[in-house]
Amino acid sequence: DMLVKAAALAMKQVPDVNASWMDTFIRRYDQVDINLIMSTGEDSVSPVIRDVAAKGLSTLAKETAQCEHVLFDASTNQPAVDMNTGTFSIHNLGQYGVKAVSPIVLPPQACALGLGAISDTVLPNYDNNDKDSDKVYRVAPVVVATLSCDHRVVDGAVGAQWLAAFKQLVENPLAMMVM
């Protein structure tokens, strides 16, 4: 849920990503609506969560759980879930052990985010606050995030700006609380 929220807030910081190609013009959106691509291995759905940037994490968690419930429970007593197209998609293949994914952009969206599995990774230790530490490395959880873009709408530089904003929010989650 925090990654979904971070994606939405990064779209607010880099609004050119929250757009669509409309044959003769580019349409930019104010509201961030995110499709969550979900699969059981046999069936896939892409429910949309509307106005993600304006929602708190608890509301977002409830809506995400509702979307998962629809995927895994085939009963008819399910709450209604919006299956229309949003303005951005997130493809999370981490639960399958996939390290990285290059998602396909859903038309008319301009971008899609692919998330791989979180894995403990050895990184350089740049902690200058601990003078007694002689460790040259540290182990930290890392996820590979890949942004696929429709280059008619979003070029590499704008995509990189969005990824930088997303990375900053993921690495500093308290920043999401004040936005």
Steps between C-alpha positions, in 0.01 A plus 500: 500500500788734571645433155163585342482820703862586411420450129201734523693770686787475251243559225391817677865612510555411131154559347610429141494130590130518588391533138372320190565507127172596327606461130543873434574639847620408848243503779629572851298395804467667838378188679728196536308175434717187529428158352643218713577207273417186701514134408444159654700332225175391335312830492604865481313816589594866499285682754544875524532697820376854441664820625783318679701814579211639707451184711662405826686171540222336704239576233739384230567175690125428526446563128800285404373216722158531336663464157692190614182352645329527160792320335516210744130460591275402211179526705225734390493683835795719408506875533514686170851579376573747222660311207535798265827650380687736729775748417791274609563128566704305751612145417639324808661165420701484821275233652617265220867556583558703184790740557405758234216551253450727198124557494290566193331842506120471493353734235424787532729529805844655457689289756503177697710410803645151537604379846718196565561299815651672802836342577776563752790659313855589601555876464785739582474642852497878470385562859731777617304547824650190661871584554566167672367295210766342284251316282558569134168347400149446630209277404173672407170400337493604131225484238555549127248753364472537121298771327374427149396810305310586184763732352238700311404633843790445741864506389792349689586819691146542636487128583829535689363800693197292600720206608715738708189640673366145559837385641517800734152425637567127543829563678344771722145381571438767764509754215174344377329594823559871453399516134 
